[in-house]
Amino acid sequence: MGISKSRVFMKKKLLAQQLENCIGSDELALLPRSWYLIGDAIIVRWKSGVTVWKLIGEALLTIYPRARYVLLDYGIYGNFREPKRELIASRCAITSFETIHRENGCLFKINPMRIMFSAGNLHERQLLNGICDDEVVIDMFAGIGYFTVPIAVHSKPKKILAIELNAQSYQYLKQNIKLNRIEPRVVALHGDCSKLTPTNVADRVIMGYLSSEKYLLSGITALTSGGTLHYHEAVPEVLYPQRPIKRIKRAALESGCEIKSIGCRRVKKYSPGVLHSCFDVTIR
Ligand SMILES: C[S@@+](CC[C@H](N)C(=O)[O-])C[C@H]1O[C@@H](n2cnc3c(N)ncnc32)[C@H](O)[C@@H]1O
């Protein structure tokens, strides 16, 4: 679910009103169309041609009186999905970038300078609300608890195993489990999910990492009969949905599991011509 066009327009108009007396018409036309908040941080995506980022940052702080600082985002990189970001404005001297983001009745402690939080995945996080009662869930790419926390807050799972490889994200995952009072139902493990995912134990497995094809076999073999896998993949639009389906079927064949159903959906646009897609796979 993206932000509607009219809302994007409203936001841009608000920013333009703040800056119309300070910058020229060329710069006004180039202003970013949207940004988002993580706790008291504002994240604005870098855009080619824009030179007045400091002024944009200061204007955003005026629009959002409760925000503390503004980060310019150059993208998310590497296996750990780490953001490259720069401070462009702040209300006071920054001693720590740490903030607490509230979403969907959950609290997420995070350092947005170092760790990503995808605002565009809110609908995906909400989809699992209340459907995991009595289940054993494995969150193979848990991050700071993007899926684990809302599942444990809004359902009564028997157990959630949350696995995260990045030491920094793992530290926040542990803090977020405490912050949301969801221990002891949640067990956090630090390490590679291809080594730590147990077999034949889970009613539900979440693979929320967009390049996780090579982990599909671990995901599928973790399921018990009748279990469901949520497999996320960044896929060129022209290859949706056939490429991920082919990969899922190949892994199922290798594991000896029979697929009962595969559902798919477009989560959001990931980059030009590329989708963030999700496949819900139930095995017999
Ligand atoms: C970007 S997050 C997922 C984002 C999330 N689904 C959301 O809603 O915003 C993916 C996480 O997988 C972790 N990761 C990557 N490879 C891993 C592996 N082999 N085992 C466990 N975690 C891994 C990364 O460190 C990262 O924290």
The ligand as an SDF file (V2000), in Angstrom:
LIG
                    3D

 27 29  0  0  0  0  0  0  0  0999 V2000
   16.2010   -5.6750    5.7900 C   0  0  0  0  0  0  0  0  0  0  0  0
   15.7230   -6.7320    6.9940 S   0  0  0  0  0  0  0  0  0  0  0  0
   14.1020   -7.0600    6.5530 C   0  0  0  0  0  0  0  0  0  0  0  0
   13.2530   -5.8120    6.5170 C   0  0  0  0  0  0  0  0  0  0  0  0
   11.8950   -6.0220    7.0360 C   0  0  0  0  0  0  0  0  0  0  0  0
   11.2500   -7.1620    6.4450 N   0  0  0  0  0  0  0  0  0  0  0  0
   10.9490   -4.8100    6.9910 C   0  0  0  0  0  0  0  0  0  0  0  0
    9.7480   -5.0000    7.0800 O   0  0  0  0  0  0  0  0  0  0  0  0
   11.3990   -3.6600    6.9570 O   0  0  0  0  0  0  0  0  0  0  0  0
   16.5920   -8.1850    6.5510 C   0  0  0  0  0  0  0  0  0  0  0  0
   17.5030   -8.6160    7.6720 C   0  0  0  0  0  0  0  0  0  0  0  0
   18.0750   -9.8800    7.3490 O   0  0  0  0  0  0  0  0  0  0  0  0
   19.3600   -9.9470    7.9490 C   0  0  0  0  0  0  0  0  0  0  0  0
   20.1000  -11.0530    7.3250 N   0  0  0  0  0  0  0  0  0  0  0  0
   20.7270  -11.0650    6.1230 C   0  0  0  0  0  0  0  0  0  0  0  0
   21.2680  -12.2900    5.8960 N   0  0  0  0  0  0  0  0  0  0  0  0
   20.9490  -13.0710    6.9760 C   0  0  0  0  0  0  0  0  0  0  0  0
   21.2010  -14.4210    7.3090 C   0  0  0  0  0  0  0  0  0  0  0  0
   21.9030  -15.2230    6.4860 N   0  0  0  0  0  0  0  0  0  0  0  0
   20.7180  -14.9040    8.4780 N   0  0  0  0  0  0  0  0  0  0  0  0
   20.0020  -14.1020    9.3130 C   0  0  0  0  0  0  0  0  0  0  0  0
   19.7440  -12.7860    9.0470 N   0  0  0  0  0  0  0  0  0  0  0  0
   20.2190  -12.2800    7.8920 C   0  0  0  0  0  0  0  0  0  0  0  0
   19.9290   -8.5630    7.7110 C   0  0  0  0  0  0  0  0  0  0  0  0
   20.9570   -8.2660    8.6100 O   0  0  0  0  0  0  0  0  0  0  0  0
   18.6840   -7.6850    7.9370 C   0  0  0  0  0  0  0  0  0  0  0  0
   18.6050   -7.2260    9.2530 O   0  0  0  0  0  0  0  0  0  0  0  0
  1  2  1  0
  2  3  1  0
  2 10  1  0
  3  4  1  0
  4  5  1  0
  5  6  1  0
  5  7  1  0
  7  8  2  0
  7  9  1  0
 10 11  1  0
 11 12  1  0
 11 26  1  0
 12 13  1  0
 13 14  1  0
 13 24  1  0
 14 15  1  0
 14 23  1  0
 15 16  2  0
 16 17  1  0
 17 18  1  0
 17 23  2  0
 18 19  1  0
 18 20  2  0
 20 21  1  0
 21 22  2  0
 22 23  1  0
 24 25  1  0
 24 26  1  0
 26 27  1  0
M  CHG  2   2   1   9  -1
M  END
$$$$
